[in-house]
Amino acid sequence: MTKRFDRRKFLLYSSATITSSLFLKACRTPTPTATPAASPTATGTTPAAPAAVGGGNTIKVGILHSLSGTMSISEKSVVDAEQLAIEEINKAGGVLGKQIEAIVEDGNSDWPTFAEKAKKLIDQDKVVTVFGCWTSASRKAVLPVFEEKNHMLWYPVQYEGQECSKNIFYTGAAPNQQIEPAVDWLLENKGKKFFLVGSDYVFPRTANTIIKAQLAAKGGELVGEDYIPLGGTEVTPIITKIKAALPDGGVIFNSLNGDSNVAFFKQLQGAGLGPDKYPSMSVSIAEEEVKAIGVEYLKGHYAAWNYFMTVESPANKKFVEAFKAKYGKDRVTNDPMEAAYIMVYLWKQAVEKAGTPDDLDKVRAAALGQTFEAPEGKVTLENNHHLAKFVRLGQVREDGLFEIVFATPEAVKPVPWNQFVPETKGFSCDWSDPAKGGKFKV
């Protein structure tokens, strides 16, 4: 049974916290490199973006994800969801009477490669927008490219916050829409002692900085923290540390990404650290990863997302059925896939409101306030370029899907600048007002 917020707790997240990551690789003949636009100024204003011409009866968009390497376990399915949305839009008449042409590039789980492919998509392929990235490392790698060229990236995965770029639309969760409510639920239901496990890059380290500040503020206890390289499988030392720090059990907060989760959960179970005494809460494991890792290793553990395949709504029923019809009845949907799917539609709506796909400044302005009846529920694109989203926690079932154990009754507004971390407490973001821009003191 879903446990819901009461009104007081909902307001705590939606207002009190406001003070707080296809198989095709397109080959294209290079065209002359576009002249980069000037970088954004301190106030967030820039010269008009250079036209990125779709040409003929098509509008070119880029898809940039890892189709190989350690992150392909997660990112291939995100590409599938984006291509499903594009196919649906094209069948319904396209965008402004034109068909969407997707150019797919492989970031290869390598951050410099992501930056190189972003430049190719913008300069050579002349795409009008890019849908892409999973890890914060890949997003950070391409961010200077999009800002230098005054271009546009739609990013579909939950992340650590502490960023608010004019050139990015973030359709995954900010920390107050995933990490923070998960920690509160664990403190209330699973115990006060936490061991933090993560991949060694920006998202897990920043997420754990937030969690440590939150635990200190709310009476939790940090008993250990450890990291392994992204894609690493040598997890025995971490398992040993968990057993030593939590001899009688406790909470494991897991921000491992990619293939590392396979080794971690297999060895966790092999060491006898089951979810009855050692419940883990993951923020990068969803239905697709459960299937890849093996439900026998994950049953009983938890994950924090905004969407699960088990959400009951007409929009989700339609989404799941369409995805299975295109890719196979055994396929599953998950949160990053849903966020990727809906961001294509939000972009389409913004382009239609702007009346052009090529004037990116007009499209950005038109995107603000866009709503969509998403599979997770109605979402709204706020002035800080993040989505107001529902918060859900799920427990892995025998069938590999999630039993939703907690959900907010309404969408929670996003807070990019974290309000537990002293350095960013009191800051906000508003791209509807050039005087405020990406970071201003409330």
Buried (B, 14 or more C-beta within 10 A) or exposed (E): EEEEBEEEBBEBBBEBBBBBBBEBEBEEEEEEEBEBBEEBEEEBEBEEBBBBEBEEEBBBBBBBBBBBBBBBBBBBBBBBBBBBBBBBBBEEEBBBEBBBBBBBBBBBBBBEBBBBBBBBBBBBBBBBBBBBBBBBBBBBBBBEBBBBBBBBBBBBBBBBBBBBBBBBBBBBBBBBBBBBBBBBBBBEBBBBBBBBBBBBBBBBBBBBBBBBBBBEEBEBEBBBBBBBEBBBBEBEEBBEBBBEBBEEBBBBBBBBBBBBBBBBBBBBBEBEBBBEEBBBBBBBBBBBBBBBBBBEBBBEBBBBBBBBBBBEBEBBEEBBEBBBEBBEEEBBBBBBBBBBBBBBBBBBBBBBBBEBBBBBBBBBBBBBEBBBBBBBBBBBBBBBBBBBBBBBBBBBBEEBBBBBBBBBEBBBBBBBBBBBBEEBBEBBBBBEEEEBBBBBEE
